[in-house]
Structures are given as C-alpha cells and as structure tokens.
Amino acid sequence: MKKLLDILKYVFLFGMSFFLMWYALKGIDLKLLQNHLQEINYFWLGISLLVALAGFASRAYRWKMQLAPISTKVSFKDTYHATMIGYLANLVLPRMGEVFRCTILKRSSDIPVQASFGTVITERLLDMVMLLLLMGLAFLVEFEHINTYFLSLLSDKYYSIQENKTLLYLLVGFGIGGLLVVIFLAVFYLNQLREIRFFQKAITLIKGFLEGVFSLSKVKNKPAFVAHTIFIWFSYYLMGYLSFFALPATAHLSPFAALSVLVIGSLGMSVPVQGGIGVFHIMVRSTLLLYGISKEAGMAFALINHTSQTLMVVLLGGISFLLSLIKSGKSSKVVAVPTDSISNEITV
C-alpha cells in the first residue's frame, strides 16, 4: 500500500508539472518559439551558468559557516555535495531536497539531521528577507512596469478571500482553539509526558533543531557571512541579466528589467512543484510582456533560463551523488580488529 501511495504521489506531481507546462505553452505560436530558440547565443548562456556555479559554491560555503559552531569536522566539499544533491532531489520531490541534503551531510560529517535542518530553516528565512528587500527595490525602480502585475495578483486574492470570509474565520478560530487545547494538555500532563520515550526523543530533536537555528548567532566571521548572502542573490540577478544577451529579442532589456524578472521568477520557483516547472515560465513570460517582449520570445527566455539551470543541477547534482555513494562505500568497509584471542569485525 505504501509503495502504491508513493507511486501515486509521484504520478500526481509529475502530472501537475506537465499540466502547468502545457498551460504555459497554451496560446504560444510554436513556430515563432522555435525560431527564437534557434537564435540562442550560447556564449552568454555559458557565462550565466558560470555565475550560477559561483552562486552554488557561495551557498555551500555559507552553510559551512553556519555549521561550524555545531561541528568543526564539516568541510566545504561536504556542504557543496550535500547542497547539490538537495537541488537534484527538489527536481523529483519539491522541498524534500532540504531534508535530503541534511541526511547526506549526516553521512559525510556526522552532523545530526535535526541540527543541520535548523540551519537550513535559518537559511530559508534569510532568503525570504533578501527576496522581500529585492521586491521593495523593484517597486522603487520599476514601479511603472510591475505595479499592474502585483496589483492584479493581490486584487484577485482579495476578492477570493472576501468571498470565503466566513470559512476563513472558522478555520482560524478552530486553529487557535486547537492550539490552546494542545498547550493546556501539554502543561497539565507535563510530568507524565516526560516519562514517555517518544516525548523524550521529540524534545531531543527540538533541542537539536534550535541549536541549528541559533547557530547563526555563533558564526565567527559575520561580515563574510553577510557578503556571501548578498553575493548569492547577486549571482541569481546577474545570471538572469546575462541570459538576456542569449536572445536577440531580450538583448536590449535594461538591468532593471532583470531585477523584475528575478523577483517575480523567484516567486514562481517558490511554488511547491518540481523545480518551479510551468509556474516559473508563466510568471517570467508575463513579466517580460510588461517590457514589450512577445509571448513567444518571453517563453523562449524562460525556457533557456530554466532548462540550462536544470541541466546544470542534474549534471552537478548527479556527480555529487555518485561521489557521495563512492565515499559511503569506502567508509563502510569491514576491518578485522583482534580483541584478545577473538577477532571481531567492525564497520568503520
């Protein structure tokens, strides 16, 4: 039954991605799209991928800085391979890459999963802060172009909430009531809970998780940490801007247009589907329409930008995964160790 549920889950996710990609291509003149794709300048595309690689390396090094207060054994090589494997896993099952890379790091550096996952949560919060800052900057410098896009998006959400206001109030009320009941029961039966093994394990997990979250305050070189955080997002921006030159139809766009594409494209990538497939393409295409770029040219840009990054993740993530398997195989070899007159086999 579990295998069947897993299969159905994957079928649903891939089906959803296929549907979103079909929807993104709906109304597109495929002949014109093909013409744009035949005009790709691979030099600029290659440069943009080198910038992306620098961003991956910077993220891995920043993660190493976060983990240093927890374990001095962790190396840049281990965080890099775990990060790339996590990106690869996200292409199969959205958001599971975060857990997967923590599991890989546990094997390579023996860092508790709950602790490393705490650092990943902190990392995601930092990404959210950076995205909000860039969104604010985009509104300041490109207000004319993106105001309509966001206003229409927010107005649709507003009317949807208004129509379902009663249901929303009920859900919030039940949620708050349920939380208060759980807190009351936990306080009232605290002594009994402490004797339950599952509760003890849960407390241990939470402590490890919080250790990971608060490891940020123990980072030694904070200016370097901030610099890496800025560089990671600058690499995302620069990658998109350089990709403009890969197509004649987008080569004239300004650096400010690249900022709009970064902000709105990042929102598309945050949607829980494999690699943002379909959603990213729709949102980037819609953004470029605001700058006078045709649907076909906008879709061509979204395709080369997303596909090149995806292929890069598959290649680098695949290499990291193979190296991880090789390392695991070497580290699990059996060594004979004599103890008195008896030889016991232990795994190292």
C-alpha contacts under 8 A as a table, 3 or more apart, distances in Angstrom:
res1	aa1	res2	aa2	distance
1	M	4	L	5.07
1	M	5	L	6.24
2	K	5	L	5.09
2	K	6	D	6.20
3	K	6	D	5.06
3	K	7	I	6.16
4	L	7	I	5.08
4	L	8	L	6.14
5	L	8	L	5.05
5	L	9	K	6.05
6	D	9	K	5.02
6	D	10	Y	6.32
7	I	10	Y	5.27
7	I	11	V	6.11
8	L	11	V	4.98
8	L	12	F	6.01
9	K	12	F	5.17
9	K	13	L	6.23
10	Y	13	L	5.10
10	Y	14	F	6.06
10	Y	93	L	7.67
11	V	14	F	5.29
11	V	15	G	5.81
12	F	15	G	4.95
12	F	16	M	6.02
13	L	16	M	5.08
13	L	17	S	6.28
13	L	93	L	7.81
13	L	273	V	6.92
13	L	274	Q	7.47
14	F	17	S	5.01
14	F	18	F	6.08
14	F	274	Q	7.71
15	G	18	F	5.03
15	G	19	F	6.12
16	M	19	F	5.08
16	M	20	L	6.17
16	M	273	V	7.66
17	S	20	L	5.15
17	S	21	M	6.13
17	S	273	V	6.53
17	S	274	Q	6.83
17	S	277	I	5.84
17	S	278	G	6.38
18	F	21	M	5.16
18	F	22	W	6.12
18	F	278	G	7.74
19	F	22	W	5.02
19	F	23	Y	6.11
19	F	278	G	7.93
20	L	23	Y	4.96
20	L	24	A	6.09
20	L	277	I	7.11
20	L	278	G	4.54
20	L	279	V	6.49
21	M	24	A	4.97
21	M	25	L	6.33
21	M	277	I	6.52
21	M	278	G	4.15
21	M	279	V	7.66
21	M	281	H	7.78
22	W	25	L	5.21
22	W	26	K	6.11
22	W	278	G	7.64
23	Y	26	K	4.97
23	Y	278	G	7.45
24	A	278	G	5.82
24	A	279	V	7.59
24	A	281	H	6.41
24	A	282	I	5.23
25	L	28	I	5.39
25	L	299	M	7.78
28	I	33	L	7.43
28	I	295	K	6.67
28	I	296	E	5.97
29	D	32	L	5.46
29	D	33	L	6.24
29	D	296	E	6.58
30	L	33	L	4.85
30	L	34	Q	6.03
30	L	296	E	7.70
31	K	34	Q	5.09
31	K	35	N	6.31
32	L	35	N	5.00
32	L	36	H	6.37
32	L	296	E	6.27
33	L	36	H	5.23
33	L	37	L	6.30
33	L	296	E	4.96
33	L	297	A	6.57
33	L	299	M	7.35
33	L	300	A	6.08
34	Q	37	L	5.04
34	Q	38	Q	6.22
35	N	38	Q	5.19
35	N	39	E	6.76
36	H	39	E	5.33
36	H	40	I	7.19
36	H	247	L	7.20
36	H	249	A	7.82
36	H	296	E	7.63
36	H	297	A	6.27
36	H	300	A	6.32
37	L	40	I	5.65
37	L	247	L	7.94
37	L	300	A	6.02
37	L	304	I	7.92
39	E	247	L	6.31
39	E	248	P	7.18
40	I	246	A	5.31
40	I	247	L	5.32
40	I	248	P	7.91
41	N	44	W	5.98
41	N	45	L	6.63
41	N	245	F	7.31
41	N	246	A	4.42
41	N	247	L	6.35
42	Y	45	L	4.83
42	Y	46	G	5.89
42	Y	246	A	6.47
43	F	46	G	5.16
43	F	47	I	6.35
43	F	246	A	7.48
44	W	47	I	5.04
44	W	48	S	6.21
44	W	242	L	6.15
44	W	243	S	6.26
44	W	245	F	6.14
44	W	246	A	5.28
45	L	48	S	5.15
45	L	49	L	6.40
45	L	242	L	7.21
45	L	243	S	5.65
45	L	246	A	5.71
45	L	308	S	7.97
46	G	49	L	5.12
46	G	50	L	6.40
47	I	50	L	5.12
47	I	51	V	6.46
47	I	242	L	7.35
48	S	51	V	5.11
48	S	52	A	6.31
48	S	238	L	7.28
48	S	239	M	4.53
48	S	240	G	7.31
48	S	242	L	5.62
48	S	243	S	6.17
49	L	52	A	4.78
49	L	53	L	6.18
49	L	239	M	6.93
49	L	308	S	7.58
49	L	309	Q	7.08
49	L	312	M	7.76
50	L	53	L	5.02
50	L	54	A	6.38
51	V	54	A	5.08
51	V	55	G	6.34
51	V	235	S	5.85
51	V	238	L	7.28
51	V	239	M	6.02
52	A	55	G	4.97
52	A	56	F	6.31
52	A	235	S	6.17
52	A	236	Y	6.80
52	A	239	M	6.30
52	A	309	Q	7.87
53	L	56	F	5.04
53	L	57	A	6.26
54	A	57	A	5.11
54	A	58	S	6.12
54	A	235	S	7.36
55	G	58	S	5.03
55	G	59	R	6.19
55	G	231	F	7.10
55	G	232	I	4.95
55	G	233	W	7.80
55	G	235	S	5.47
55	G	236	Y	7.31
56	F	59	R	5.20
56	F	60	A	6.27
56	F	80	Y	7.68
56	F	83	T	7.94
56	F	84	M	7.79
56	F	232	I	7.63
57	A	60	A	5.11
57	A	61	Y	6.18
57	A	80	Y	6.51
58	S	61	Y	5.11
58	S	62	R	6.08
58	S	228	H	5.96
58	S	231	F	7.44
58	S	232	I	6.32
59	R	62	R	5.09
59	R	63	W	6.19
59	R	228	H	7.14
59	R	229	T	7.63
59	R	232	I	6.42
60	A	63	W	5.10
60	A	64	K	6.34
60	A	76	F	6.70
60	A	79	T	5.30
60	A	80	Y	4.76
60	A	83	T	6.30
61	Y	64	K	4.96
61	Y	65	M	6.40
61	Y	76	F	5.80
61	Y	79	T	7.15
61	Y	80	Y	7.34
62	R	65	M	5.03
62	R	66	Q	6.41
62	R	225	F	6.13
62	R	228	H	6.28
62	R	229	T	7.52
63	W	66	Q	4.99
63	W	67	L	6.22
63	W	79	T	6.75
63	W	119	T	7.59
64	K	67	L	5.09
64	K	68	A	6.07
64	K	74	V	6.77
64	K	75	S	6.75
64	K	76	F	6.06
64	K	79	T	6.17
65	M	68	A	5.26
65	M	69	P	7.90
65	M	219	V	6.30
65	M	220	K	7.81
65	M	225	F	7.28
66	Q	69	P	6.89
66	Q	119	T	6.57
66	Q	215	S	6.12
66	Q	216	L	5.78
66	Q	219	V	6.05
67	L	70	I	5.32
67	L	71	S	6.22
67	L	72	T	7.92
67	L	74	V	7.25
67	L	116	S	7.03
67	L	119	T	7.23
67	L	212	G	7.53
67	L	215	S	7.09
68	A	71	S	5.16
68	A	72	T	5.25
68	A	73	K	7.92
68	A	74	V	6.95
68	A	219	V	7.36
69	P	72	T	7.03
69	P	215	S	6.17
69	P	218	K	6.17
69	P	219	V	6.71
70	I	111	I	7.80
70	I	115	A	7.84
70	I	211	E	7.76
70	I	212	G	7.45
70	I	215	S	7.13
71	S	74	V	6.17
71	S	111	I	6.97
73	K	109	S	6.37
74	V	78	D	6.68
74	V	79	T	7.42
74	V	109	S	5.44
75	S	78	D	5.30
75	S	79	T	6.50
75	S	109	S	7.89
76	F	79	T	5.20
76	F	80	Y	5.94
77	K	80	Y	5.16
77	K	81	H	6.21
78	D	81	H	5.36
78	D	82	A	6.11
78	D	105	L	6.64
78	D	108	S	6.43
78	D	109	S	7.18
79	T	82	A	5.09
79	T	83	T	5.94
79	T	105	L	6.90
80	Y	83	T	5.13
80	Y	84	M	6.25
81	H	84	M	5.25
81	H	85	I	6.12
81	H	317	G	7.36
81	H	320	S	4.91
81	H	321	F	7.26
81	H	324	S	7.49
82	A	85	I	5.15
82	A	86	G	6.09
82	A	101	R	4.66
82	A	102	C	7.18
82	A	104	I	5.70
82	A	105	L	5.94
82	A	320	S	7.53
83	T	86	G	5.03
83	T	87	Y	6.36
83	T	101	R	5.88
84	M	87	Y	5.06
84	M	88	L	6.25
84	M	313	V	6.86
84	M	316	L	6.59
84	M	317	G	4.63
84	M	320	S	6.65
85	I	88	L	4.95
85	I	89	A	6.15
85	I	97	G	7.37
85	I	100	F	7.58
85	I	101	R	6.24
85	I	317	G	4.77
85	I	318	G	7.20
85	I	320	S	6.33
85	I	321	F	5.97
86	G	89	A	5.05
86	G	90	N	6.30
86	G	96	M	7.69
86	G	97	G	3.96
86	G	98	E	5.89
86	G	99	V	7.75
86	G	100	F	5.74
86	G	101	R	4.70
86	G	317	G	7.81
87	Y	90	N	5.19
87	Y	91	L	6.87
87	Y	97	G	5.91
87	Y	313	V	6.61
87	Y	317	G	6.98
88	L	91	L	5.46
88	L	92	V	7.29
88	L	97	G	7.17
88	L	313	V	6.03
88	L	314	V	5.95
88	L	317	G	5.37
88	L	318	G	7.42
89	A	92	V	5.35
89	A	93	L	6.17
89	A	94	P	7.66
89	A	96	M	6.61
89	A	97	G	4.75
89	A	100	F	7.11
90	N	93	L	5.09
90	N	94	P	4.68
90	N	95	R	5.74
90	N	96	M	5.99
90	N	97	G	4.73
90	N	274	Q	6.19
90	N	275	G	6.38
91	L	94	P	6.55
91	L	274	Q	4.68
91	L	275	G	5.08
92	V	274	Q	5.96
93	L	96	M	5.72
93	L	97	G	7.39
93	L	273	V	7.74
93	L	274	Q	6.18
94	P	97	G	7.05
94	P	272	P	5.43
94	P	273	V	5.55
94	P	274	Q	5.21
94	P	275	G	7.14
95	R	98	E	6.02
95	R	99	V	7.84
95	R	272	P	6.88
96	M	99	V	5.40
96	M	100	F	6.10
97	G	100	F	4.82
97	G	101	R	6.01
98	E	101	R	5.57
98	E	102	C	6.59
98	E	117	F	7.35
98	E	120	V	6.95
99	V	102	C	5.25
99	V	103	T	6.34
99	V	113	V	7.94
99	V	117	F	6.82
100	F	103	T	5.07
100	F	104	I	6.27
101	R	104	I	4.96
101	R	105	L	6.14
102	C	105	L	5.04
102	C	106	K	6.22
102	C	113	V	5.37
102	C	116	S	5.80
102	C	117	F	6.08
103	T	106	K	5.05
103	T	107	R	6.65
103	T	113	V	5.93
104	I	107	R	5.27
104	I	108	S	6.43
104	I	324	S	7.87
105	L	108	S	5.04
105	L	109	S	5.57
105	L	110	D	6.82
105	L	111	I	6.55
105	L	113	V	7.80
106	K	109	S	5.52
106	K	110	D	4.37
106	K	111	I	4.79
106	K	112	P	5.91
106	K	113	V	6.09
107	R	110	D	5.63
107	R	111	I	7.94
107	R	328	S	7.46
108	S	324	S	7.87
108	S	328	S	7.76
111	I	115	A	7.09
111	I	116	S	6.74
112	P	115	A	5.38
112	P	116	S	6.46
112	P	208	G	7.46
113	V	116	S	5.29
113	V	117	F	5.88
114	Q	117	F	5.06
114	Q	118	G	6.22
114	Q	205	L	5.88
114	Q	206	I	7.48
114	Q	208	G	5.35
114	Q	209	F	4.72
114	Q	212	G	7.46
115	A	118	G	5.15
115	A	119	T	6.77
115	A	208	G	4.64
115	A	209	F	4.62
115	A	210	L	7.16
115	A	211	E	5.93
115	A	212	G	4.34
115	A	213	V	7.66
116	S	119	T	5.14
116	S	120	V	6.42
116	S	209	F	7.44
116	S	212	G	5.71
117	F	120	V	4.90
117	F	121	I	6.30
117	F	209	F	6.53
117	F	212	G	6.80
118	G	121	I	5.17
118	G	122	T	6.43
118	G	208	G	7.64
118	G	209	F	4.57
118	G	210	L	6.18
118	G	211	E	7.01
118	G	212	G	4.09
118	G	213	V	4.48
119	T	122	T	5.02
119	T	123	E	6.10
119	T	209	F	7.99
119	T	212	G	4.64
119	T	213	V	5.06
119	T	214	F	7.92
119	T	215	S	7.13
119	T	216	L	7.62
120	V	123	E	4.82
120	V	124	R	6.20
120	V	213	V	7.95
121	I	124	R	5.10
121	I	125	L	6.31
121	I	213	V	6.89
122	T	125	L	5.06
122	T	126	L	6.29
122	T	213	V	5.59
122	T	216	L	7.69
123	E	126	L	5.12
123	E	127	D	6.29
124	R	127	D	4.95
124	R	128	M	6.23
125	L	128	M	5.01
125	L	129	V	6.30
126	L	129	V	5.07
126	L	130	M	6.21
126	L	229	T	7.89
127	D	130	M	5.09
127	D	131	L	6.08
128	M	131	L	5.08
128	M	132	L	6.15
129	V	132	L	5.17
129	V	133	L	6.21
130	M	133	L	5.08
130	M	134	L	6.15
130	M	230	I	7.98
130	M	233	W	7.56
131	L	134	L	5.08
131	L	135	M	5.97
131	L	263	V	6.79
131	L	266	S	7.88
132	L	135	M	4.91
132	L	136	G	6.20
133	L	136	G	5.12
133	L	137	L	6.27
134	L	137	L	4.89
134	L	138	A	5.99
134	L	259	L	7.77
134	L	263	V	6.73
135	M	138	A	5.01
135	M	139	F	6.27
135	M	263	V	5.93
136	G	139	F	5.18
136	G	140	L	6.41
137	L	140	L	5.07
137	L	141	V	6.29
138	A	141	V	5.36
138	A	142	E	5.36
138	A	143	F	6.90
138	A	256	F	7.67
138	A	259	L	6.29
138	A	260	S	6.02
138	A	263	V	7.58
139	F	142	E	5.39
139	F	143	F	4.50
139	F	146	I	7.03
139	F	147	N	7.19
140	L	143	F	5.66
141	V	256	F	7.09
142	E	145	H	5.56
142	E	146	I	6.37
142	E	256	F	6.74
142	E	257	A	7.63
142	E	260	S	7.30
143	F	146	I	5.56
143	F	147	N	5.32
144	E	147	N	5.87
144	E	148	T	7.77
145	H	148	T	6.94
145	H	149	Y	7.74
145	H	290	L	5.93
145	H	291	Y	7.24
146	I	149	Y	5.08
146	I	150	F	6.32
146	I	260	S	7.24
146	I	287	T	7.57
146	I	290	L	7.49
147	N	150	F	5.49
147	N	151	L	5.96
148	T	151	L	5.13
148	T	152	S	6.01
149	Y	152	S	5.54
149	Y	153	L	6.32
149	Y	287	T	7.68
150	F	153	L	4.96
150	F	154	L	6.00
151	L	154	L	5.12
151	L	155	S	5.89
152	S	155	S	5.11
152	S	156	D	6.18
153	L	156	D	5.40
153	L	157	K	6.55
154	L	157	K	5.07
154	L	158	Y	6.05
155	S	158	Y	4.88
155	S	159	Y	6.22
156	D	159	Y	5.38
156	D	160	S	6.21
157	K	160	S	5.04
157	K	161	I	6.17
158	Y	161	I	5.18
158	Y	162	Q	6.18
159	Y	162	Q	4.97
159	Y	163	E	6.20
160	S	163	E	5.28
160	S	164	N	6.47
161	I	164	N	5.18
161	I	165	K	5.62
161	I	168	L	7.64
162	Q	165	K	5.04
164	N	167	L	5.46
164	N	168	L	6.21
165	K	168	L	5.07
165	K	169	Y	6.26
166	T	169	Y	5.19
166	T	170	L	6.31
167	L	170	L	5.11
167	L	171	L	6.22
168	L	171	L	5.17
168	L	172	V	6.21
169	Y	172	V	5.18
169	Y	173	G	6.02
170	L	173	G	5.04
170	L	174	F	6.10
171	L	174	F	5.20
171	L	175	G	6.02
172	V	175	G	5.01
172	V	176	I	6.18
173	G	176	I	5.31
173	G	177	G	6.05
174	F	177	G	5.04
174	F	178	G	5.91
175	G	178	G	5.22
175	G	179	L	6.20
176	I	179	L	5.12
176	I	180	L	6.25
177	G	180	L	5.21
177	G	181	V	6.31
178	G	181	V	5.15
178	G	182	V	6.27
179	L	182	V	5.16
179	L	183	I	6.22
180	L	183	I	5.13
180	L	184	F	6.10
181	V	184	F	5.11
181	V	185	L	6.16
182	V	185	L	5.25
182	V	186	A	6.04
183	I	186	A	5.09
183	I	187	V	6.22
184	F	187	V	5.30
184	F	188	F	6.06
185	L	188	F	5.06
185	L	189	Y	5.92
185	L	190	L	7.99
186	A	189	Y	5.45
186	A	190	L	5.51
186	A	193	L	7.70
187	V	190	L	5.10
189	Y	192	Q	5.42
189	Y	193	L	6.12
190	L	193	L	5.04
190	L	194	R	6.27
191	N	194	R	5.28
191	N	195	E	7.04
192	Q	195	E	5.56
192	Q	196	I	7.11
193	L	196	I	5.33
193	L	199	F	6.20
194	R	197	R	7.77
194	R	199	F	6.36
194	R	200	Q	6.35
195	E	199	F	7.65
195	E	200	Q	7.48
196	I	199	F	5.36
196	I	200	Q	6.44
197	R	200	Q	5.05
197	R	201	K	6.29
198	F	201	K	5.12
198	F	202	A	6.14
199	F	202	A	4.95
199	F	203	I	6.21
200	Q	203	I	5.18
200	Q	204	T	6.31
201	K	204	T	5.03
201	K	205	L	6.19
202	A	205	L	5.06
202	A	206	I	6.16
203	I	206	I	5.06
203	I	207	K	6.13
204	T	207	K	5.17
204	T	208	G	6.25
205	L	208	G	5.15
205	L	209	F	6.07
206	I	209	F	4.94
206	I	210	L	6.11
207	K	210	L	5.17
207	K	211	E	6.13
208	G	211	E	4.99
208	G	212	G	6.42
209	F	212	G	5.19
209	F	213	V	6.37
210	L	213	V	4.90
210	L	214	F	6.04
211	E	214	F	5.38
211	E	215	S	5.94
212	G	215	S	5.16
212	G	216	L	7.77
213	V	216	L	6.59
214	F	217	S	5.76
214	F	218	K	7.44
215	S	218	K	5.16
215	S	219	V	6.66
216	L	219	V	5.41
219	V	222	K	6.03
219	V	225	F	7.82
221	N	224	A	5.52
221	N	225	F	6.36
222	K	225	F	4.87
222	K	226	V	6.19
223	P	226	V	5.15
223	P	227	A	6.11
224	A	227	A	4.90
224	A	228	H	6.17
225	F	228	H	5.22
225	F	229	T	6.32
226	V	229	T	5.01
226	V	230	I	6.29
227	A	230	I	5.20
227	A	231	F	6.04
228	H	231	F	4.93
228	H	232	I	6.02
229	T	232	I	5.35
229	T	233	W	6.82
230	I	233	W	5.52
230	I	234	F	6.10
231	F	234	F	4.78
231	F	235	S	5.93
232	I	235	S	5.24
232	I	236	Y	6.59
233	W	236	Y	4.98
233	W	237	Y	6.28
234	F	237	Y	4.97
234	F	238	L	5.98
235	S	238	L	5.04
235	S	239	M	5.86
236	Y	239	M	5.21
236	Y	240	G	6.47
236	Y	262	L	7.16
237	Y	240	G	5.35
237	Y	241	Y	6.28
237	Y	258	A	6.65
237	Y	259	L	6.48
237	Y	262	L	5.91
238	L	241	Y	4.98
238	L	242	L	5.99
239	M	242	L	5.35
239	M	243	S	6.18
240	G	243	S	5.05
240	G	244	F	6.66
240	G	258	A	6.07
240	G	261	V	7.49
240	G	262	L	6.90
240	G	305	N	7.34
241	Y	244	F	5.34
241	Y	245	F	7.59
241	Y	255	P	6.36
241	Y	258	A	5.13
242	L	245	F	5.67
242	L	246	A	7.28
243	S	246	A	5.12
243	S	247	L	7.52
243	S	301	F	7.70
243	S	305	N	6.74
244	F	247	L	6.05
244	F	250	T	5.03
244	F	251	A	4.96
244	F	252	H	7.78
244	F	253	L	6.99
244	F	301	F	7.46
245	F	248	P	6.70
245	F	250	T	6.55
245	F	251	A	4.26
245	F	252	H	7.78
246	A	250	T	7.86
246	A	251	A	7.02
247	L	250	T	5.57
247	L	251	A	5.96
247	L	301	F	7.18
248	P	251	A	5.13
248	P	252	H	7.78
249	A	252	H	7.43
249	A	293	I	7.21
249	A	297	A	6.33
250	T	253	L	5.61
250	T	293	I	7.26
250	T	297	A	7.64
250	T	301	F	7.79
253	L	257	A	6.21
253	L	258	A	7.69
253	L	291	Y	7.98
254	S	257	A	5.27
254	S	258	A	6.83
255	P	258	A	5.09
255	P	259	L	6.61
256	F	259	L	5.03
256	F	260	S	6.64
257	A	260	S	5.16
257	A	261	V	6.35
257	A	291	Y	7.63
258	A	261	V	5.02
258	A	262	L	6.06
259	L	262	L	5.04
259	L	263	V	6.27
260	S	263	V	5.28
260	S	264	I	6.16
260	S	287	T	7.24
261	V	264	I	5.40
261	V	265	G	5.47
261	V	284	V	6.00
261	V	287	T	6.40
261	V	288	L	7.48
262	L	265	G	5.16
262	L	266	S	5.84
263	V	266	S	5.27
263	V	267	L	6.53
264	I	267	L	5.14
264	I	268	G	6.48
264	I	283	M	6.43
264	I	284	V	6.76
264	I	287	T	7.33
265	G	268	G	4.97
265	G	269	M	6.27
265	G	280	F	5.59
265	G	283	M	6.17
265	G	284	V	5.57
266	S	269	M	4.95
266	S	270	S	6.26
266	S	280	F	7.75
267	L	270	S	5.17
267	L	271	V	6.97
267	L	280	F	7.89
268	G	271	V	5.63
268	G	276	G	6.03
268	G	279	V	5.31
268	G	280	F	4.42
268	G	283	M	6.33
269	M	272	P	7.85
269	M	275	G	6.47
269	M	276	G	4.36
269	M	277	I	7.90
269	M	279	V	7.29
269	M	280	F	5.75
270	S	276	G	6.86
271	V	276	G	6.11
271	V	279	V	7.38
272	P	276	G	7.01
273	V	276	G	5.28
273	V	277	I	6.59
274	Q	277	I	5.97
275	G	310	T	7.73
276	G	279	V	5.62
276	G	280	F	5.35
277	I	280	F	6.01
277	I	281	H	6.99
278	G	281	H	5.10
278	G	282	I	6.14
279	V	282	I	5.21
279	V	283	M	6.18
280	F	283	M	5.32
280	F	284	V	6.03
280	F	302	A	7.46
280	F	306	H	7.99
281	H	284	V	5.32
281	H	285	R	5.90
281	H	299	M	6.44
281	H	302	A	5.19
281	H	303	L	6.88
281	H	306	H	7.92
282	I	285	R	5.23
282	I	286	S	6.07
282	I	299	M	7.77
283	M	286	S	5.09
283	M	287	T	6.13
284	V	287	T	5.02
284	V	288	L	6.23
284	V	298	G	7.05
284	V	299	M	7.71
284	V	302	A	6.16
285	R	288	L	5.27
285	R	289	L	6.33
285	R	295	K	6.24
285	R	298	G	4.51
285	R	299	M	5.35
285	R	301	F	7.90
285	R	302	A	6.63
286	S	289	L	5.13
286	S	290	L	6.96
286	S	295	K	7.70
286	S	298	G	7.66
287	T	290	L	5.47
287	T	291	Y	7.32
288	L	291	Y	5.17
288	L	292	G	6.73
288	L	293	I	5.38
288	L	294	S	7.69
288	L	298	G	5.77
289	L	292	G	5.15
289	L	293	I	4.93
289	L	294	S	6.07
289	L	295	K	6.62
289	L	298	G	7.09
290	L	293	I	7.29
293	I	297	A	6.25
293	I	298	G	6.03
294	S	297	A	5.25
294	S	298	G	5.97
295	K	298	G	5.07
295	K	299	M	5.97
296	E	299	M	5.12
296	E	300	A	6.11
297	A	300	A	4.95
297	A	301	F	6.22
298	G	301	F	5.14
298	G	302	A	6.23
299	M	302	A	4.99
299	M	303	L	6.00
300	A	303	L	5.08
300	A	304	I	6.24
301	F	304	I	5.39
301	F	305	N	5.99
302	A	305	N	5.20
302	A	306	H	5.91
303	L	306	H	5.33
303	L	307	T	5.63
304	I	307	T	5.22
304	I	308	S	5.73
305	N	308	S	5.62
305	N	309	Q	6.41
306	H	309	Q	5.32
306	H	310	T	6.07
307	T	310	T	4.99
307	T	311	L	6.07
308	S	311	L	5.24
308	S	312	M	6.16
309	Q	312	M	5.03
309	Q	313	V	6.18
310	T	313	V	5.08
310	T	314	V	6.16
311	L	314	V	5.00
311	L	315	L	6.12
312	M	315	L	5.13
312	M	316	L	6.02
313	V	316	L	5.27
313	V	317	G	5.34
313	V	318	G	7.80
314	V	317	G	5.20
314	V	318	G	5.62
315	L	318	G	5.18
315	L	319	I	6.25
316	L	319	I	5.11
316	L	320	S	6.16
317	G	320	S	5.04
317	G	321	F	6.02
318	G	321	F	5.01
318	G	322	L	6.22
319	I	322	L	5.20
319	I	323	L	6.19
320	S	323	L	5.11
320	S	324	S	6.03
321	F	324	S	5.00
321	F	325	L	6.26
322	L	325	L	5.08
322	L	326	I	6.24
323	L	326	I	5.04
323	L	327	K	6.11
324	S	327	K	5.09
324	S	328	S	6.10
325	L	328	S	5.05
325	L	329	G	6.12
326	I	329	G	5.09
326	I	330	K	6.30
327	K	330	K	5.16
327	K	331	S	6.13
328	S	331	S	5.14
328	S	332	S	6.14
329	G	332	S	5.39
329	G	333	K	6.67
330	K	333	K	5.65
331	S	348	V	5.97
332	S	347	T	5.73
332	S	348	V	5.63
333	K	347	T	6.19
333	K	348	V	6.52
334	V	345	E	6.47
334	V	346	I	6.05
334	V	347	T	5.00
334	V	348	V	6.82
335	V	345	E	5.95
335	V	346	I	5.97
335	V	347	T	6.46
335	V	348	V	7.23
336	A	343	S	6.36
336	A	344	N	6.10
336	A	345	E	4.81
336	A	346	I	6.68
337	V	343	S	5.66
337	V	344	N	5.67
337	V	345	E	6.25
337	V	346	I	7.23
338	P	341	S	6.90
338	P	342	I	5.92
338	P	343	S	4.23
338	P	344	N	6.30
339	T	342	I	5.23
339	T	343	S	5.71
339	T	344	N	6.91
340	D	343	S	7.84
